[in-house]
Amino acid sequence: MPTTSDILRQFYTEVWEQERMDCIDTYFQPAPNDVILVGDRGVEPNEVREWMAILFSLVRDIQVTFLKALDVDNWASVFMRINCTSRVNGAKVEVFQQIMLRQQDGRLAESYPQFDLLRFFEQLGQLPDDAYPLLMAGNKLT
């Protein structure tokens, strides 16, 4: 049986890097709310499909590198770097993601991703440079 991080790596290869949205459903088996760590945070293939459609409309040439993966039983925690290219201006984008997830019977059942959206949209030119320090200093983005 593959480890949870192995399944996740294959998911990122097929869906993110190869833009194969048709295989999203094969990776997920949503767990019922009463067995997941945080209610209403189960993996929903439709939400994954929506996120991928948004992502693919903004960037191309996605390359995902697992920097550190830790598997314990059917759980995994993975820290990764994502490199891609803006579809608008061709700028190179680098962003990081941390994800903790659980598999059940070889499919992903529960997922808690943390994607650096602030840095992502900053690099795409949709937020001012250094948005994070500006926000930490109490500035409002309008």
N, C-alpha and C positions, 0 to 999 in steps of 0.2 A: 504494500500500500504506500503510495507517495506521501511525503510529508506535506503539511499544510503550506509551507513556503514553496515547495515544488509545484503544488497546484496553483498558487498565486503567481509564481513565475510564468507558468504556461499561460495563465489568463492575461498577464501583461503582454506577453509575446504575441498571442493571437489577437486580442482585442485592441490593446493600446498601440502596439507597434505595427501590426498588420492591418489595423482598422477593420477587423472582422466582427462587426456587430451582430451578425447572424448566429454566432456561437455563444453569446452571453448566457442564454438560458442553460447551456450545458454545464456551466460552472457553479450554478447556485441552487441550493435547496433551502429556502428560507425556513428558519426555525420558528415555532410558535412563540408568541410574546411571553408566555409563562415559563419558558426555559432559557431566555436570553438574559444577559447581564443588565442591560438597560432597555426597558420596555419601549416599544415602537422604534427600535433601532436595528431591527433585523434587516438582512440583505433583501432588497426588492429588485428583481431584474429590470423592471420598468424604470426605476430610478437610475440604475446603472446605465441603461440605454439613453435616458435623457441627458445624463452627465456626459456620456461619451459623444453624443451629438453636439453638445455645446463645445466640448473640448476640440473636436475635430473641425468645428467651424472657425476656431480661433488659431489653431496650430497644426503643423504637419511634421513629418519626419520624427516622430516620437521615439526616443530611445530611453529605456528604463534600466537603471543599474542598481542591483541590490547591494547596498553598502554593508549591511549587517542583517542577518536573519537568525532568529532564535526560535527553535521549535521545542515545545514541551507538550507531550501527549498529542492531543488533537488541536492545540493552540499554536499560533505563531505570532511573533512580533517582528516586523520588517521595517528597516529604515532604508529609503531609496532616494536616488537622484534621478530626476527626469529632465532630459535635454530634448528640446524641440525647436521649431522655427515658426515665427509668426507668419500667418497667412497674409497679413496686411502689408508688412514692410520687409519681410525676410530676416528680421532680427533674430539672433540666437537667444533662446530663453533657457534658463536653468532654474529648477525649482525642486524642493525636497518634500517628501511625504513620509509619514510614519503611519503604520497600520498595525492594528492588533486584530486577529481574526481566528475563527474556529471553523474546522471542517467537520462534516458528518457524512460518513459513508462516501468519502472521496469528493464531496462537493462542499462549497463554501456556504456555511449556514448563518454566520454571525460576523459582522465586520464593524470596526471602529476606526475609520481613517481620519487622519489629520493632514490636510493638504495646505501648503503655504499659499493660500489664495491671494493674500495681500502682495507678496513678492511677485507672484505670477502676473497679476493684473498691473502691477507697477512696471514690469518688464515689457508688457504688451502696450504700454503707453496709455493705459486707461486710468491710471492714478499718477499723481506727481511723484517724481523721484524722491526717495527717502520718506515715503508716506508713513512708514512705521515710526521713525523717530519724531516726525511731526505730530502724529497722533498721541504718542507717549508724552509729548510736551504740552498736551492739552489743546492743540489746534483742531479745528473742525474742517473737514473736507466738504466743500460745497460745490 
